Amino acid sequence: MAMAGSSPTHHSRARFDTTRWSLVAMAGGEVSQEVNAALNELCRAYWRPIYAEIRRRGHTADDAQDLAQEFFARLLRHEAFGRADREKGRFRTFLLGALDFFLIDHFRSKQALKRGGGEIMLPFAAGEGESWYREQPAYGSTPAEAFDQQWAVVLMDRALESLRDEYRVTGREEIFIAVEPFLTADSGEDGYAGVCEQIGLTPQAFAVAVHRVRRRFRACVRQQVEMTVLDPAEAAAEMKHLFGL
């Protein structure tokens, strides 16, 4: 869904984004610049839930960083395609299946990974993954539920970043900054008056702005979900599974 008045460039970009996982999955082991770029972007976007899952399985922070780097390095070398079940068409399903194979191989080989010994495939700032991991609540009664909750958090973070950029590019950043604290559906109208005075809107106009941003945020979340499924038609089921929407 594109907002009225959004630029053709923004719309085209969103259309490209929705093809990333389908492009990679359908290409299989074939190597091309377009496939490599799409896979690299997906890995950079969704490494945090994988890091958190490795930590959850008992590895130290340092080992988890090394293992995550090596795991994504293998993906980017196309060594893992065809080994994990992709029939459900979801990138998170593929990643989790591929991680299972990778950690089994790592356990069997019993080879210690030396830190800094290989090419850095992802931009790990020191402690970034660990800080994010420790900030996440202990979601879910099962490991699969915990991973899905962490995946949902990343999708929402990326949707929020995309929406913030959209408002900045269109010269409406002040409105977005004012509305952002009220973005969640369960936030009421308490505090509207003070914010309205700051940006020169009536409470009624501000309530309309909040409604529009919330609606656009949901559309951005769906765009992020569509990037991680083979067929955009599967996005509705994924939204329901991850967010109950």
C-alpha angles and dihedrals in degrees: 000000000000124000118243108268096023114143123258088238091058091047092048091049091053090050090052091048092056091058098054103097094034089052093051096042096047091047090057110179095350114121122221135146091246094050092046092050092049093048093046091053092048092050093048090049099049108032095108097072089049092051089048091049092052090050091048089056090062106267121137121251093256093047091046091055091049093046093047091050092050092044093055091041088060092048091051089051088053092237096131102049115116092021098086128059109261097168094108089058098226124129092213090055091050093048094050092048092047090048091054090055092045095051091046089053090047092051093048095048092049089202117150113230112228115224114245092009098121143036114297105238099177132040100250109176111203108279095354096122093042093051091051091046093052092048093058117094118237093266125186136019093245133043090247092054091048091052092048091051091051089047090052091052091055092048091052093046091052092046090051091050091050092049092047090053090048093055092044094051092049093049096251099109092121091059093048093050090051094047099041096084088057096045099107114088094235095057112106132208095273108129097021093118096059093047093046090057091053096053100029101246129132116242089251093052091046091051088054090050091051091051092050094048092048090051092047091047091056089050090051091050089052090050089054090049091050089057089063102048130073094230122032086219087072091060094088092058091045091050090052093047096047102033106015089241 
